[in-house]
Amino acid sequence: SNRSLDPDARTLAKRLDGHPLALATAGAFLSQSSLSFAKYLKQYEAKWKVIDSIKELPEYPSRTLYTTWDLSFTQIEQQNGRAANLLRFLAYLDHQDIWYELLHGGQSGDQPLWFIELASDEFMFENAMQILIRYCIVESHHQTGSYSLHMCVHDWALNSLNRDIDATKY
């Protein structure tokens, strides 16, 4: 495609410091969107400034990754609120071995609607997970039928998405 010849693609790769996880996240985002590399880079720079002002992230890679994940999360939230809530919720679990029955078995009367919907309908759960997979946020393990979050993604979900502990998700 013409996108691979786009000089802004090279600029973006440089800006992400060639970090594989950041490149995968940005690539996944761009494959889901009609945004140009230049526009993504603009959004990235804006988000970077915001993160820079509120987060104490010393190392460069973390900041790069947090910025790409924050951009993706904004997009996920607009596409599917359940998937966004699920990701926020996953921060409170171990980052490995996540599967439908885990939620299904954890149902009780006083849970938020998004949780009840995901925990009582496997198709809806899978649909939310597929969105997170498409954005490179969650990994699927076909052999075991389970999912996991990369450890860095898990840290980001807890430190960034859940800066203030959400008692209902907790």
FENFENPE-V577150 format. One record per pair of residues at least 4 apart in sequence whose ideal C-beta (glycine too) atoms are under 7 Angstrom apart, sorted by the first residue. I is the first residue (numbers start at 1). J is the second residue. If there is no record, write none. Layout:
i->I j->J
i->I j->J
//
This chain:
i->2 j->6
i->3 j->9
i->4 j->9
i->6 j->37
i->7 j->11
i->8 j->12
i->8 j->36
i->8 j->37
i->8 j->38
i->8 j->41
i->9 j->13
i->9 j->37
i->10 j->14
i->11 j->15
i->11 j->41
i->12 j->16
i->12 j->26
i->12 j->37
i->12 j->40
i->12 j->41
i->13 j->18
i->13 j->23
i->15 j->41
i->15 j->44
i->16 j->22
i->16 j->23
i->16 j->26
i->16 j->64
i->17 j->60
i->17 j->64
i->18 j->23
i->19 j->23
i->19 j->61
i->19 j->64
i->19 j->65
i->20 j->24
i->21 j->25
i->21 j->65
i->21 j->150
i->21 j->152
i->22 j->26
i->22 j->64
i->22 j->65
i->22 j->68
i->23 j->27
i->24 j->28
i->24 j->136
i->25 j->29
i->25 j->68
i->25 j->69
i->25 j->72
i->25 j->136
i->26 j->30
i->26 j->40
i->26 j->68
i->27 j->31
i->28 j->32
i->28 j->134
i->28 j->135
i->28 j->136
i->29 j->33
i->29 j->40
i->29 j->71
i->29 j->72
i->29 j->75
i->29 j->135
i->30 j->35
i->30 j->40
i->32 j->134
i->32 j->135
i->33 j->75
i->35 j->39
i->35 j->40
i->37 j->41
i->38 j->42
i->39 j->43
i->40 j->44
i->41 j->45
i->42 j->46
i->43 j->47
i->43 j->71
i->44 j->48
i->44 j->67
i->44 j->71
i->45 j->49
i->46 j->50
i->47 j->51
i->47 j->67
i->47 j->70
i->47 j->71
i->48 j->52
i->48 j->67
i->49 j->53
i->50 j->54
i->51 j->55
i->51 j->63
i->51 j->66
i->51 j->67
i->51 j->70
i->55 j->66
i->57 j->62
i->57 j->63
i->57 j->66
i->60 j->64
i->61 j->65
i->62 j->66
i->63 j->67
i->64 j->68
i->65 j->69
i->65 j->152
i->65 j->156
i->66 j->70
i->66 j->156
i->66 j->160
i->67 j->71
i->68 j->72
i->69 j->73
i->69 j->153
i->69 j->156
i->70 j->74
i->70 j->160
i->71 j->75
i->72 j->76
i->72 j->135
i->72 j->137
i->73 j->77
i->73 j->84
i->73 j->161
i->74 j->78
i->75 j->79
i->76 j->80
i->76 j->83
i->76 j->84
i->76 j->131
i->76 j->135
i->77 j->81
i->77 j->84
i->79 j->131
i->80 j->84
i->80 j->128
i->80 j->131
i->81 j->85
i->81 j->114
i->82 j->86
i->82 j->114
i->82 j->117
i->82 j->118
i->82 j->124
i->82 j->128
i->83 j->87
i->83 j->128
i->83 j->131
i->83 j->132
i->84 j->88
i->85 j->89
i->85 j->114
i->86 j->90
i->86 j->118
i->86 j->128
i->87 j->132
i->87 j->137
i->87 j->157
i->87 j->161
i->88 j->157
i->88 j->161
i->88 j->162
i->88 j->166
i->88 j->169
i->89 j->169
i->90 j->98
i->90 j->149
i->90 j->157
i->91 j->154
i->91 j->157
i->91 j->158
i->91 j->161
i->91 j->162
i->92 j->169
i->92 j->170
i->93 j->98
i->95 j->148
i->95 j->149
i->95 j->151
i->95 j->154
i->96 j->148
i->97 j->146
i->97 j->148
i->98 j->102
i->98 j->146
i->98 j->147
i->98 j->148
i->99 j->145
i->99 j->146
i->99 j->147
i->100 j->104
i->100 j->122
i->100 j->125
i->101 j->105
i->102 j->106
i->103 j->118
i->103 j->119
i->103 j->125
i->104 j->119
i->106 j->119
i->107 j->111
i->107 j->116
i->107 j->119
i->107 j->120
i->111 j->115
i->111 j->116
i->112 j->168
i->113 j->117
i->114 j->118
i->115 j->119
i->116 j->120
i->117 j->121
i->117 j->124
i->118 j->124
i->118 j->125
i->118 j->128
i->121 j->125
i->122 j->126
i->123 j->127
i->124 j->128
i->125 j->129
i->126 j->130
i->128 j->132
i->129 j->133
i->129 j->138
i->129 j->147
i->130 j->134
i->131 j->135
i->132 j->137
i->132 j->138
i->133 j->138
i->133 j->140
i->137 j->153
i->138 j->147
i->138 j->149
i->139 j->147
i->139 j->148
i->139 j->150
i->140 j->147
i->141 j->146
i->141 j->147
i->141 j->148
i->149 j->153
i->149 j->154
i->149 j->157
i->150 j->154
i->151 j->155
i->152 j->156
i->153 j->157
i->154 j->158
i->155 j->159
i->156 j->160
i->157 j->161
i->157 j->162
i->158 j->162
i->159 j->163
i->162 j->166
i->165 j->170
i->166 j->170
//
